[in-house]
Amino acid sequence: MIKSELILRLAEANPHLFQRDVERIVTTVFEEISAALARGDRVELRGFGAFSVKQRPARTGRNPRTGATVQVTEKRVPFFKTGKELRERLNDGTDHGEDDEEV
Amino acid sequence: MSEKTITRAHLSEAVYQEVGLSRNESAELVEAVLDQIAGSLVRGDTVKISSFGSFSVRQKGGRIGRNPKTGEEVPIEPRRVLVFRPSHVLKERINTSPADAGT
């Protein structure tokens, strides 16, 4: 499902709303989450999951092709941790515990 | 970093300000957005939100784990995990925001 399909489905479920309002709702939700992360804030949506920003320290990396060392500056990366309820729903009601991957 | 936590209430408030629906309906629509996303994921569908990121479900095989405290072997069942990959736009935005500005 892509953003436009999400908007379409929400519009179908809410026929009393203008599609452009549904669009603004979806855009606002993701804009708020992005803005919060850009400020370094956490976004906690119980049952769904939590977005946070992790700080990666500066390190000396290597260009895998040439072997040359490169300085990688400190950076911040967004991270999502799946909420308990959604984790259970993905596994037919069984909670296998936290097992989040970092990308 | 300030480390404030944003919740559903903040998202609803932003939708209320931005779209002009009632507070109640704004809250319901924020929930509907999350429900649609969760429902898609539970069905095994990938959800892609442009300039934000994509959520996908990955099947993980079972393996023998170990309780790090007791050394005891514990079976880890096959399970489905949710993976969030932030878009480049989001990653850049998080890194170009005034870092450590305390805002």
N, CA and C atoms of all chains as a GROMACS GRO file, in nm:
protein
  618
    1MET      N    1   0.084  -0.118   0.000
    1MET     CA    2   0.000   0.000   0.000
    1MET      C    3   0.089   0.125   0.000
    2ILE      N    4   0.064   0.216  -0.089
    2ILE     CA    5   0.138   0.341  -0.090
    2ILE      C    6   0.048   0.453  -0.037
    3LYS      N    7   0.106   0.570  -0.016
    3LYS     CA    8   0.034   0.679   0.048
    3LYS      C    9  -0.100   0.710  -0.021
    4SER      N   10  -0.100   0.714  -0.155
    4SER     CA   11  -0.223   0.748  -0.227
    4SER      C   12  -0.331   0.641  -0.205
    5GLU      N   13  -0.289   0.515  -0.189
    5GLU     CA   14  -0.387   0.409  -0.163
    5GLU      C   15  -0.442   0.419  -0.021
    6LEU      N   16  -0.355   0.459   0.069
    6LEU     CA   17  -0.397   0.480   0.208
    6LEU      C   18  -0.504   0.590   0.212
    7ILE      N   19  -0.480   0.698   0.138
    7ILE     CA   20  -0.575   0.809   0.132
    7ILE      C   21  -0.708   0.762   0.073
    8LEU      N   22  -0.698   0.683  -0.032
    8LEU     CA   23  -0.818   0.632  -0.099
    8LEU      C   24  -0.902   0.544  -0.005
    9ARG      N   25  -0.835   0.455   0.066
    9ARG     CA   26  -0.907   0.366   0.158
    9ARG      C   27  -0.973   0.444   0.270
   10LEU      N   28  -0.902   0.545   0.322
   10LEU     CA   29  -0.960   0.626   0.429
   10LEU      C   30  -1.078   0.707   0.376
   11ALA      N   31  -1.066   0.754   0.252
   11ALA     CA   32  -1.174   0.833   0.192
   11ALA      C   33  -1.297   0.745   0.173
   12GLU      N   34  -1.276   0.621   0.133
   12GLU     CA   35  -1.388   0.528   0.115
   12GLU      C   36  -1.458   0.499   0.247
   13ALA      N   37  -1.379   0.486   0.353
   13ALA     CA   38  -1.436   0.457   0.484
   13ALA      C   39  -1.501   0.580   0.547
   14ASN      N   40  -1.469   0.698   0.493
   14ASN     CA   41  -1.524   0.823   0.547
   14ASN      C   42  -1.585   0.908   0.437
   15PRO      N   43  -1.694   0.859   0.378
   15PRO     CA   44  -1.752   0.927   0.262
   15PRO      C   45  -1.801   1.070   0.290
   16HIS      N   46  -1.816   1.105   0.418
   16HIS     CA   47  -1.860   1.241   0.451
   16HIS      C   48  -1.748   1.343   0.442
   17LEU      N   49  -1.624   1.296   0.423
   17LEU     CA   50  -1.511   1.388   0.415
   17LEU      C   51  -1.469   1.412   0.271
   18PHE      N   52  -1.420   1.533   0.245
   18PHE     CA   53  -1.363   1.562   0.112
   18PHE      C   54  -1.231   1.487   0.102
   19GLN      N   55  -1.202   1.438  -0.017
   19GLN     CA   56  -1.076   1.366  -0.033
   19GLN      C   57  -0.956   1.456   0.000
   20ARG      N   58  -0.967   1.586  -0.034
   20ARG     CA   59  -0.852   1.673  -0.004
   20ARG      C   60  -0.830   1.687   0.147
   21ASP      N   61  -0.937   1.673   0.226
   21ASP     CA   62  -0.919   1.676   0.372
   21ASP      C   63  -0.851   1.549   0.420
   22VAL      N   64  -0.892   1.436   0.361
   22VAL     CA   65  -0.829   1.308   0.398
   22VAL      C   66  -0.679   1.316   0.366
   23GLU      N   67  -0.648   1.374   0.252
   23GLU     CA   68  -0.509   1.392   0.212
   23GLU      C   69  -0.432   1.475   0.314
   24ARG      N   70  -0.496   1.584   0.358
   24ARG     CA   71  -0.431   1.671   0.457
   24ARG      C   72  -0.413   1.600   0.591
   25ILE      N   73  -0.509   1.515   0.626
   25ILE     CA   74  -0.498   1.441   0.752
   25ILE      C   75  -0.375   1.350   0.748
   26VAL      N   76  -0.364   1.273   0.639
   26VAL     CA   77  -0.253   1.179   0.626
   26VAL      C   78  -0.120   1.254   0.623
   27THR      N   79  -0.115   1.361   0.545
   27THR     CA   80   0.008   1.441   0.535
   27THR      C   81   0.046   1.499   0.670
   28THR      N   82  -0.053   1.550   0.742
   28THR     CA   83  -0.028   1.608   0.874
   28THR      C   84   0.030   1.506   0.972
   29VAL      N   85  -0.028   1.385   0.972
   29VAL     CA   86   0.021   1.282   1.064
   29VAL      C   87   0.169   1.254   1.039
   30PHE      N   88   0.207   1.233   0.914
   30PHE     CA   89   0.348   1.201   0.887
   30PHE      C   90   0.438   1.323   0.902
   31GLU      N   91   0.384   1.441   0.873
   31GLU     CA   92   0.462   1.563   0.891
   31GLU      C   93   0.493   1.586   1.040
   32GLU      N   94   0.393   1.563   1.124
   32GLU     CA   95   0.413   1.580   1.269
   32GLU      C   96   0.518   1.483   1.322
   33ILE      N   97   0.510   1.358   1.276
   33ILE     CA   98   0.606   1.257   1.322
   33ILE      C   99   0.747   1.297   1.275
   34SER      N  100   0.759   1.336   1.147
   34SER     CA  101   0.890   1.376   1.093
   34SER      C  102   0.947   1.496   1.167
   35ALA      N  103   0.862   1.596   1.190
   35ALA     CA  104   0.907   1.718   1.258
   35ALA      C  105   0.953   1.686   1.400
   36ALA      N  106   0.879   1.598   1.467
   36ALA     CA  107   0.917   1.560   1.604
   36ALA      C  108   1.055   1.493   1.603
   37LEU      N  109   1.076   1.402   1.509
   37LEU     CA  110   1.205   1.332   1.501
   37LEU      C  111   1.317   1.430   1.467
   38ALA      N  112   1.288   1.527   1.380
   38ALA     CA  113   1.389   1.626   1.343
   38ALA      C  114   1.429   1.710   1.465
   39ARG      N  115   1.334   1.729   1.559
   39ARG     CA  116   1.365   1.802   1.682
   39ARG      C  117   1.437   1.714   1.783
   40GLY      N  118   1.441   1.584   1.752
   40GLY     CA  119   1.504   1.490   1.846
   40GLY      C  120   1.404   1.432   1.945
   41ASP      N  121   1.276   1.455   1.921
   41ASP     CA  122   1.172   1.403   2.010
   41ASP      C  123   1.136   1.259   1.975
   42ARG      N  124   1.073   1.192   2.068
   42ARG     CA  125   1.022   1.057   2.049
   42ARG      C  126   0.876   1.066   2.010
   43VAL      N  127   0.827   0.968   1.937
   43VAL     CA  128   0.684   0.964   1.905
   43VAL      C  129   0.635   0.828   1.950
   44GLU      N  130   0.546   0.828   2.050
   44GLU     CA  131   0.501   0.702   2.103
   44GLU      C  132   0.354   0.680   2.072
   45LEU      N  133   0.326   0.578   1.992
   45LEU     CA  134   0.189   0.547   1.954
   45LEU      C  135   0.156   0.408   2.009
   46ARG      N  136   0.103   0.405   2.129
   46ARG     CA  137   0.073   0.281   2.200
   46ARG      C  138   0.000   0.180   2.113
   47GLY      N  139   0.048   0.057   2.116
   47GLY     CA  140  -0.017  -0.049   2.040
   47GLY      C  141   0.036  -0.057   1.898
   48PHE      N  142   0.082   0.056   1.846
   48PHE     CA  143   0.134   0.058   1.709
   48PHE      C  144   0.288   0.050   1.712
   49GLY      N  145   0.348   0.145   1.780
   49GLY     CA  146   0.494   0.145   1.790
   49GLY      C  147   0.547   0.281   1.829
   50ALA      N  148   0.678   0.290   1.840
   50ALA     CA  149   0.740   0.416   1.880
   50ALA      C  150   0.856   0.451   1.786
   51PHE      N  151   0.858   0.578   1.746
   51PHE     CA  152   0.967   0.629   1.663
   51PHE      C  153   1.062   0.706   1.754
   52SER      N  154   1.190   0.687   1.731
   52SER     CA  155   1.287   0.763   1.808
   52SER      C  156   1.408   0.792   1.720
   53VAL      N  157   1.498   0.872   1.773
   53VAL     CA  158   1.620   0.905   1.698
   53VAL      C  159   1.738   0.848   1.774
   54LYS      N  160   1.819   0.773   1.703
   54LYS     CA  161   1.939   0.719   1.767
   54LYS      C  162   2.060   0.794   1.716
   55GLN      N  163   2.150   0.819   1.808
   55GLN     CA  164   2.272   0.891   1.774
   55GLN      C  165   2.381   0.790   1.742
   56ARG      N  166   2.439   0.804   1.624
   56ARG     CA  167   2.552   0.716   1.588
   56ARG      C  168   2.680   0.799   1.600
   57PRO      N  169   2.776   0.751   1.678
   57PRO     CA  170   2.898   0.829   1.696
   57PRO      C  171   2.982   0.836   1.568
   58ALA      N  172   3.070   0.933   1.561
   58ALA     CA  173   3.161   0.944   1.447
   58ALA      C  174   3.251   0.821   1.448
   59ARG      N  175   3.289   0.775   1.333
   59ARG     CA  176   3.377   0.658   1.329
   59ARG      C  177   3.465   0.665   1.205
   60THR      N  178   3.567   0.583   1.206
   60THR     CA  179   3.652   0.574   1.089
   60THR      C  180   3.602   0.456   1.007
   61GLY      N  181   3.555   0.488   0.887
   61GLY     CA  182   3.503   0.382   0.801
   61GLY      C  183   3.603   0.351   0.692
   62ARG      N  184   3.563   0.260   0.607
   62ARG     CA  185   3.649   0.221   0.496
   62ARG      C  186   3.568   0.212   0.369
   63ASN      N  187   3.623   0.261   0.262
   63ASN     CA  188   3.558   0.242   0.132
   63ASN      C  189   3.583   0.097   0.095
   64PRO      N  190   3.477   0.016   0.086
   64PRO     CA  191   3.497  -0.127   0.064
   64PRO      C  192   3.564  -0.157  -0.071
   65ARG      N  193   3.551  -0.065  -0.165
   65ARG     CA  194   3.609  -0.092  -0.296
   65ARG      C  195   3.760  -0.061  -0.299
   66THR      N  196   3.796   0.053  -0.242
   66THR     CA  197   3.937   0.094  -0.250
   66THR      C  198   4.016   0.065  -0.123
   67GLY      N  199   3.944   0.041  -0.014
   67GLY     CA  200   4.013   0.016   0.112
   67GLY      C  201   4.058   0.142   0.182
   68ALA      N  202   4.033   0.256   0.119
   68ALA     CA  203   4.074   0.384   0.178
   68ALA      C  204   3.993   0.414   0.303
   69THR      N  205   4.057   0.469   0.405
   69THR     CA  206   3.983   0.504   0.526
   69THR      C  207   3.912   0.637   0.505
   70VAL      N  208   3.792   0.645   0.558
   70VAL     CA  209   3.716   0.770   0.549
   70VAL      C  210   3.659   0.803   0.685
   71GLN      N  211   3.654   0.931   0.716
   71GLN     CA  212   3.595   0.974   0.843
   71GLN      C  213   3.445   0.986   0.825
   72VAL      N  214   3.371   0.911   0.905
   72VAL     CA  215   3.225   0.923   0.901
   72VAL      C  216   3.186   1.008   1.020
   73THR      N  217   3.118   1.118   0.994
   73THR     CA  218   3.081   1.207   1.104
   73THR      C  219   2.966   1.149   1.186
   74GLU      N  220   2.949   1.201   1.302
   74GLU     CA  221   2.840   1.162   1.390
   74GLU      C  222   2.708   1.182   1.316
   75LYS      N  223   2.616   1.090   1.330
   75LYS     CA  224   2.486   1.115   1.266
   75LYS      C  225   2.370   1.062   1.346
   76ARG      N  226   2.254   1.110   1.312
   76ARG     CA  227   2.133   1.070   1.382
   76ARG      C  228   2.046   0.990   1.286
   77VAL      N  229   1.997   0.876   1.333
   77VAL     CA  230   1.913   0.793   1.247
   77VAL      C  231   1.778   0.765   1.312
   78PRO      N  232   1.672   0.770   1.230
   78PRO     CA  233   1.540   0.738   1.285
   78PRO      C  234   1.529   0.588   1.311
   79PHE      N  235   1.455   0.553   1.414
   79PHE     CA  236   1.440   0.413   1.453
   79PHE      C  237   1.295   0.388   1.491
   80PHE      N  238   1.244   0.270   1.455
   80PHE     CA  239   1.106   0.236   1.490
   80PHE      C  240   1.104   0.106   1.568
   81LYS      N  241   1.031   0.107   1.678
   81LYS     CA  242   1.016  -0.013   1.757
   81LYS      C  243   0.868  -0.052   1.755
   82THR      N  244   0.839  -0.171   1.711
   82THR     CA  245   0.701  -0.217   1.699
   82THR      C  246   0.634  -0.229   1.837
   83GLY      N  247   0.511  -0.184   1.846
   83GLY     CA  248   0.436  -0.192   1.970
   83GLY      C  249   0.391  -0.336   1.997
   84LYS      N  250   0.366  -0.363   2.124
   84LYS     CA  251   0.331  -0.499   2.166
   84LYS      C  252   0.208  -0.553   2.094
   85GLU      N  253   0.104  -0.470   2.087
   85GLU     CA  254  -0.021  -0.517   2.028
   85GLU      C  255  -0.004  -0.552   1.879
   86LEU      N  256   0.067  -0.467   1.806
   86LEU     CA  257   0.089  -0.493   1.663
   86LEU      C  258   0.178  -0.616   1.644
   87ARG      N  259   0.276  -0.628   1.731
   87ARG     CA  260   0.367  -0.744   1.726
   87ARG      C  261   0.286  -0.873   1.742
   88GLU      N  262   0.191  -0.870   1.834
   88GLU     CA  263   0.107  -0.988   1.857
   88GLU      C  264   0.016  -1.014   1.738
   89ARG      N  265  -0.040  -0.906   1.682
   89ARG     CA  266  -0.130  -0.923   1.567
   89ARG      C  267  -0.057  -0.983   1.448
   90LEU      N  268   0.072  -0.950   1.434
   90LEU     CA  269   0.150  -1.004   1.323
   90LEU      C  270   0.175  -1.154   1.340
   91ASN      N  271   0.160  -1.202   1.465
   91ASN     CA  272   0.189  -1.342   1.494
   91ASN      C  273   0.068  -1.414   1.554
   92ASP      N  274  -0.048  -1.388   1.500
   92ASP     CA  275  -0.172  -1.451   1.543
   92ASP      C  276  -0.191  -1.451   1.693
   93GLY      N  277  -0.161  -1.338   1.754
   93GLY     CA  278  -0.187  -1.324   1.897
   93GLY      C  279  -0.074  -1.368   1.989
   94THR      N  280   0.032  -1.426   1.932
   94THR     CA  281   0.143  -1.468   2.017
   94THR      C  282   0.247  -1.357   2.025
   95ASP      N  283   0.292  -1.329   2.145
   95ASP     CA  284   0.398  -1.229   2.159
   95ASP      C  285   0.533  -1.300   2.173
   96HIS      N  286   0.613  -1.289   2.069
   96HIS     CA  287   0.746  -1.351   2.073
   96HIS      C  288   0.850  -1.259   2.134
   97GLY      N  289   0.806  -1.148   2.186
   97GLY     CA  290   0.898  -1.056   2.249
   97GLY      C  291   0.959  -0.957   2.152
   98GLU      N  292   1.036  -0.865   2.208
   98GLU     CA  293   1.098  -0.762   2.125
   98GLU      C  294   1.208  -0.822   2.041
   99ASP      N  295   1.207  -0.784   1.917
   99ASP     CA  296   1.308  -0.838   1.826
   99ASP      C  297   1.318  -0.742   1.710
  100ASP      N  298   1.361  -0.622   1.740
  100ASP     CA  299   1.361  -0.522   1.635
  100ASP      C  300   1.493  -0.515   1.563
  101GLU      N  301   1.482  -0.495   1.435
  101GLU     CA  302   1.603  -0.488   1.354
  101GLU      C  303   1.639  -0.345   1.328
  102GLU      N  304   1.766  -0.319   1.322
  102GLU     CA  305   1.810  -0.186   1.285
  102GLU      C  306   1.852  -0.190   1.140
  103VAL      N  307   1.813  -0.089   1.067
  103VAL     CA  308   1.850  -0.085   0.926
  103VAL      C  309   1.947   0.029   0.900
  104MET      N  310   1.976   1.708   2.351
  104MET     CA  311   1.842   1.705   2.289
  104MET      C  312   1.733   1.716   2.394
  105SER      N  313   1.624   1.777   2.357
  105SER     CA  314   1.517   1.802   2.453
  105SER      C  315   1.443   1.676   2.494
  106GLU      N  316   1.422   1.583   2.397
  106GLU     CA  317   1.358   1.455   2.427
  106GLU      C  318   1.219   1.465   2.486
  107LYS      N  319   1.133   1.526   2.409
  107LYS     CA  320   0.993   1.532   2.447
  107LYS      C  321   0.927   1.408   2.386
  108THR      N  322   0.816   1.364   2.442
  108THR     CA  323   0.747   1.252   2.380
  108THR      C  324   0.615   1.297   2.318
  109ILE      N  325   0.602   1.270   2.190
  109ILE     CA  326   0.482   1.304   2.115
  109ILE      C  327   0.389   1.182   2.117
  110THR      N  328   0.259   1.208   2.139
  110THR     CA  329   0.165   1.096   2.144
  110THR      C  330   0.051   1.120   2.044
  111ARG      N  331  -0.044   1.026   2.043
  111ARG     CA  332  -0.164   1.040   1.960
  111ARG      C  333  -0.232   1.175   1.982
  112ALA      N  334  -0.233   1.219   2.107
  112ALA     CA  335  -0.301   1.345   2.139
  112ALA      C  336  -0.241   1.462   2.060
  113HIS      N  337  -0.108   1.463   2.046
  113HIS     CA  338  -0.042   1.569   1.970
  113HIS      C  339  -0.078   1.560   1.822
  114LEU      N  340  -0.083   1.438   1.772
  114LEU     CA  341  -0.115   1.420   1.629
  114LEU      C  342  -0.259   1.465   1.603
  115SER      N  343  -0.350   1.428   1.694
  115SER     CA  344  -0.491   1.468   1.679
  115SER      C  345  -0.504   1.619   1.682
  116GLU      N  346  -0.430   1.681   1.773
  116GLU     CA  347  -0.435   1.826   1.786
  116GLU      C  348  -0.387   1.893   1.656
  117ALA      N  349  -0.280   1.837   1.599
  117ALA     CA  350  -0.227   1.892   1.473
  117ALA      C  351  -0.330   1.877   1.361
  118VAL      N  352  -0.398   1.763   1.356
  118VAL     CA  353  -0.501   1.741   1.253
  118VAL      C  354  -0.617   1.839   1.276
  119TYR      N  355  -0.653   1.856   1.403
  119TYR     CA  356  -0.761   1.949   1.438
  119TYR      C  357  -0.727   2.091   1.391
  120GLN      N  358  -0.604   2.136   1.416
  120GLN     CA  359  -0.560   2.270   1.376
  120GLN      C  360  -0.553   2.284   1.224
  121GLU      N  361  -0.505   2.180   1.161
  121GLU     CA  362  -0.475   2.184   1.018
  121GLU      C  363  -0.599   2.166   0.931
  122VAL      N  364  -0.689   2.077   0.971
  122VAL     CA  365  -0.800   2.040   0.884
  122VAL      C  366  -0.933   2.102   0.927
  123GLY      N  367  -0.946   2.129   1.055
  123GLY     CA  368  -1.069   2.192   1.100
  123GLY      C  369  -1.186   2.099   1.125
  124LEU      N  370  -1.156   1.970   1.148
  124LEU     CA  371  -1.263   1.878   1.191
  124LEU      C  372  -1.274   1.897   1.343
  125SER      N  373  -1.376   1.835   1.403
  125SER     CA  374  -1.388   1.845   1.548
  125SER      C  375  -1.270   1.771   1.612
  126ARG      N  376  -1.246   1.799   1.740
  126ARG     CA  377  -1.136   1.730   1.809
  126ARG      C  378  -1.160   1.580   1.811
  127ASN      N  379  -1.286   1.542   1.836
  127ASN     CA  380  -1.320   1.400   1.840
  127ASN      C  381  -1.292   1.330   1.709
  128GLU      N  382  -1.341   1.394   1.602
  128GLU     CA  383  -1.323   1.332   1.471
  128GLU      C  384  -1.176   1.330   1.431
  129SER      N  385  -1.100   1.433   1.470
  129SER     CA  386  -0.957   1.436   1.440
  129SER      C  387  -0.888   1.316   1.505
  130ALA      N  388  -0.925   1.289   1.630
  130ALA     CA  389  -0.866   1.176   1.702
  130ALA      C  390  -0.903   1.044   1.633
  131GLU      N  391  -1.030   1.035   1.590
  131GLU     CA  392  -1.075   0.912   1.523
  131GLU      C  393  -0.999   0.889   1.393
  132LEU      N  394  -0.972   0.997   1.322
  132LEU     CA  395  -0.902   0.981   1.194
  132LEU      C  396  -0.755   0.946   1.210
  133VAL      N  397  -0.693   0.999   1.315
  133VAL     CA  398  -0.554   0.961   1.342
  133VAL      C  399  -0.551   0.809   1.368
  134GLU      N  400  -0.649   0.764   1.446
  134GLU     CA  401  -0.659   0.621   1.476
  134GLU      C  402  -0.683   0.541   1.348
  135ALA      N  403  -0.769   0.593   1.260
  135ALA     CA  404  -0.800   0.524   1.134
  135ALA      C  405  -0.676   0.511   1.046
  136VAL      N  406  -0.592   0.614   1.047
  136VAL     CA  407  -0.467   0.609   0.968
  136VAL      C  408  -0.381   0.494   1.019
  137LEU      N  409  -0.364   0.487   1.152
  137LEU     CA  410  -0.282   0.382   1.211
  137LEU      C  411  -0.343   0.244   1.188
  138ASP      N  412  -0.477   0.236   1.197
  138ASP     CA  413  -0.547   0.108   1.175
  138ASP      C  414  -0.526   0.056   1.034
  139GLN      N  415  -0.536   0.147   0.937
  139GLN     CA  416  -0.518   0.106   0.797
  139GLN      C  417  -0.377   0.052   0.775
  140ILE      N  418  -0.280   0.121   0.832
  140ILE     CA  419  -0.140   0.078   0.816
  140ILE      C  420  -0.120  -0.058   0.884
  141ALA      N  421  -0.167  -0.070   1.008
  141ALA     CA  422  -0.151  -0.196   1.081
  141ALA      C  423  -0.221  -0.310   1.009
  142GLY      N  424  -0.343  -0.284   0.959
  142GLY     CA  425  -0.419  -0.387   0.888
  142GLY      C  426  -0.346  -0.437   0.766
  143SER      N  427  -0.289  -0.346   0.690
  143SER     CA  428  -0.213  -0.383   0.570
  143SER      C  429  -0.095  -0.471   0.608
  144LEU      N  430  -0.025  -0.431   0.712
  144LEU     CA  431   0.094  -0.506   0.755
  144LEU      C  432   0.057  -0.645   0.804
  145VAL      N  433  -0.054  -0.655   0.878
  145VAL     CA  434  -0.097  -0.785   0.929
  145VAL      C  435  -0.131  -0.879   0.812
  146ARG      N  436  -0.184  -0.821   0.703
  146ARG     CA  437  -0.211  -0.901   0.584
  146ARG      C  438  -0.083  -0.934   0.507
  147GLY      N  439   0.027  -0.881   0.553
  147GLY     CA  440   0.156  -0.911   0.489
  147GLY      C  441   0.197  -0.812   0.382
  148ASP      N  442   0.118  -0.707   0.369
  148ASP     CA  443   0.143  -0.604   0.269
  148ASP      C  444   0.252  -0.508   0.319
  149THR      N  445   0.328  -0.450   0.226
  149THR     CA  446   0.426  -0.348   0.261
  149THR      C  447   0.357  -0.212   0.253
  150VAL      N  448   0.390  -0.120   0.340
  150VAL     CA  449   0.330   0.013   0.337
  150VAL      C  450   0.440   0.116   0.309
  151LYS      N  451   0.425   0.186   0.197
  151LYS     CA  452   0.525   0.286   0.159
  151LYS      C  453   0.467   0.426   0.164
  152ILE      N  454   0.528   0.510   0.245
  152ILE     CA  455   0.484   0.648   0.255
  152ILE      C  456   0.599   0.734   0.201
  153SER      N  457   0.575   0.797   0.087
  153SER     CA  458   0.682   0.872   0.024
  153SER      C  459   0.732   0.985   0.113
  154SER      N  460   0.860   1.010   0.108
  154SER     CA  461   0.935   1.105   0.188
  154SER      C  462   0.926   1.080   0.340
  155PHE      N  463   0.871   0.963   0.378
  155PHE     CA  464   0.872   0.926   0.519
  155PHE      C  465   0.949   0.794   0.538
  156GLY      N  466   0.896   0.688   0.477
  156GLY     CA  467   0.964   0.560   0.489
  156GLY      C  468   0.871   0.445   0.454
  157SER      N  469   0.921   0.323   0.466
  157SER     CA  470   0.836   0.208   0.437
  157SER      C  471   0.840   0.109   0.552
  158PHE      N  472   0.723   0.046   0.571
  158PHE     CA  473   0.709  -0.057   0.674
  158PHE      C  474   0.691  -0.188   0.601
  159SER      N  475   0.767  -0.288   0.637
  159SER     CA  476   0.745  -0.418   0.575
  159SER      C  477   0.755  -0.527   0.680
  160VAL      N  478   0.696  -0.642   0.646
  160VAL     CA  479   0.694  -0.754   0.739
  160VAL      C  480   0.794  -0.857   0.690
  161ARG      N  481   0.877  -0.902   0.780
  161ARG     CA  482   0.977  -1.001   0.744
  161ARG      C  483   0.954  -1.128   0.826
  162GLN      N  484   0.963  -1.240   0.757
  162GLN     CA  485   0.948  -1.369   0.825
  162GLN      C  486   1.085  -1.410   0.879
  163LYS      N  487   1.091  -1.443   1.005
  163LYS     CA  488   1.219  -1.488   1.060
  163LYS      C  489   1.207  -1.634   1.101
  164GLY      N  490   1.309  -1.708   1.072
  164GLY     CA  491   1.306  -1.851   1.104
  164GLY      C  492   1.330  -1.875   1.251
  165GLY      N  493   1.296  -1.993   1.298
  165GLY     CA  494   1.321  -2.027   1.437
  165GLY      C  495   1.469  -2.056   1.457
  166ARG      N  496   1.514  -2.041   1.578
  166ARG     CA  497   1.654  -2.074   1.608
  166ARG      C  498   1.665  -2.106   1.756
  167ILE      N  499   1.777  -2.162   1.794
  167ILE     CA  500   1.799  -2.191   1.934
  167ILE      C  501   1.868  -2.070   1.996
  168GLY      N  502   1.801  -2.010   2.091
  168GLY     CA  503   1.860  -1.897   2.159
  168GLY      C  504   1.917  -1.942   2.292
  169ARG      N  505   1.971  -1.849   2.365
  169ARG     CA  506   2.030  -1.883   2.494
  169ARG      C  507   1.996  -1.773   2.593
  170ASN      N  508   1.957  -1.813   2.711
  170ASN     CA  509   1.936  -1.716   2.816
  170ASN      C  510   2.076  -1.669   2.858
  171PRO      N  511   2.108  -1.542   2.835
  171PRO     CA  512   2.245  -1.496   2.862
  171PRO      C  513   2.284  -1.506   3.009
  172LYS      N  514   2.183  -1.508   3.096
  172LYS     CA  515   2.214  -1.512   3.238
  172LYS      C  516   2.246  -1.655   3.286
  173THR      N  517   2.161  -1.750   3.240
  173THR     CA  518   2.178  -1.887   3.290
  173THR      C  519   2.251  -1.977   3.191
  174GLY      N  520   2.263  -1.933   3.066
  174GLY     CA  521   2.328  -2.016   2.966
  174GLY      C  522   2.235  -2.124   2.912
  175GLU      N  523   2.114  -2.126   2.963
  175GLU     CA  524   2.016  -2.226   2.925
  175GLU      C  525   1.967  -2.205   2.781
  176GLU      N  526   1.951  -2.313   2.708
  176GLU     CA  527   1.903  -2.302   2.570
  176GLU      C  528   1.752  -2.283   2.567
  177VAL      N  529   1.708  -2.188   2.487
  177VAL     CA  530   1.564  -2.166   2.471
  177VAL      C  531   1.530  -2.158   2.323
  178PRO      N  532   1.429  -2.235   2.280
  178PRO     CA  533   1.394  -2.229   2.139
  178PRO      C  534   1.326  -2.097   2.106
  179ILE      N  535   1.365  -2.033   1.995
  179ILE     CA  536   1.298  -1.912   1.950
  179ILE      C  537   1.216  -1.952   1.828
  180GLU      N  538   1.088  -1.935   1.839
  180GLU     CA  539   0.995  -1.979   1.735
  180GLU      C  540   1.005  -1.892   1.609
  181PRO      N  541   0.966  -1.950   1.495
  181PRO     CA  542   0.959  -1.866   1.374
  181PRO      C  543   0.857  -1.757   1.399
  182ARG      N  544   0.879  -1.638   1.350
  182ARG     CA  545   0.787  -1.529   1.376
  182ARG      C  546   0.796  -1.423   1.267
  183ARG      N  547   0.698  -1.335   1.266
  183ARG     CA  548   0.699  -1.225   1.170
  183ARG      C  549   0.737  -1.098   1.243
  184VAL      N  550   0.832  -1.024   1.189
  184VAL     CA  551   0.871  -0.898   1.251
  184VAL      C  552   0.850  -0.784   1.154
  185LEU      N  553   0.823  -0.667   1.212
  185LEU     CA  554   0.801  -0.547   1.132
  185LEU      C  555   0.931  -0.469   1.120
  186VAL      N  556   0.962  -0.427   1.000
  186VAL     CA  557   1.084  -0.350   0.979
  186VAL      C  558   1.046  -0.214   0.919
  187PHE      N  559   1.097  -0.108   0.978
  187PHE     CA  560   1.074   0.027   0.924
  187PHE      C  561   1.204   0.074   0.860
  188ARG      N  562   1.196   0.113   0.734
  188ARG     CA  563   1.311   0.173   0.666
  188ARG      C  564   1.281   0.319   0.639
  189PRO      N  565   1.352   0.409   0.706
  189PRO     CA  566   1.326   0.551   0.682
  189PRO      C  567   1.369   0.591   0.541
  190SER      N  568   1.298   0.684   0.482
  190SER     CA  569   1.334   0.732   0.348
  190SER      C  570   1.456   0.824   0.359
  191HIS      N  571   1.521   0.847   0.247
  191HIS     CA  572   1.637   0.938   0.247
  191HIS      C  573   1.596   1.077   0.291
  192VAL      N  574   1.478   1.117   0.248
  192VAL     CA  575   1.428   1.250   0.284
  192VAL      C  576   1.421   1.266   0.436
  193LEU      N  577   1.366   1.165   0.503
  193LEU     CA  578   1.354   1.170   0.648
  193LEU      C  579   1.491   1.167   0.715
  194LYS      N  580   1.578   1.080   0.665
  194LYS     CA  581   1.713   1.070   0.723
  194LYS      C  582   1.786   1.203   0.711
  195GLU      N  583   1.775   1.265   0.594
  195GLU     CA  584   1.843   1.392   0.574
  195GLU      C  585   1.786   1.501   0.663
  196ARG      N  586   1.654   1.500   0.671
  196ARG     CA  587   1.588   1.601   0.753
  196ARG      C  588   1.632   1.591   0.899
  197ILE      N  589   1.646   1.470   0.948
  197ILE     CA  590   1.687   1.449   1.086
  197ILE      C  591   1.831   1.493   1.109
  198ASN      N  592   1.912   1.482   1.006
  198ASN     CA  593   2.052   1.520   1.020
  198ASN      C  594   2.084   1.665   0.989
  199THR      N  595   1.995   1.730   0.915
  199THR     CA  596   2.024   1.870   0.883
  199THR      C  597   1.957   1.966   0.979
  200SER      N  598   1.869   1.910   1.064
  200SER     CA  599   1.806   1.996   1.164
  200SER      C  600   1.915   2.039   1.261
  201PRO      N  601   1.903   2.158   1.320
  201PRO     CA  602   2.008   2.206   1.410
  201PRO      C  603   2.032   2.106   1.523
  202ALA      N  604   2.131   2.022   1.505
  202ALA     CA  605   2.160   1.919   1.604
  202ALA      C  606   2.209   1.982   1.733
  203ASP      N  607   2.172   1.923   1.842
  203ASP     CA  608   2.214   1.969   1.975
  203ASP      C  609   2.177   2.114   2.003
  204ALA      N  610   2.082   2.167   1.928
  204ALA     CA  611   2.042   2.305   1.952
  204ALA      C  612   1.950   2.313   2.074
  205GLY      N  613   1.905   2.198   2.118
  205GLY     CA  614   1.819   2.192   2.236
  205GLY      C  615   1.679   2.243   2.208
  206THR      N  616   1.639   2.240   2.082
  206THR     CA  617   1.505   2.287   2.050
  206THR      C  618   1.407   2.173   2.043
   0.00000   0.00000   0.00000
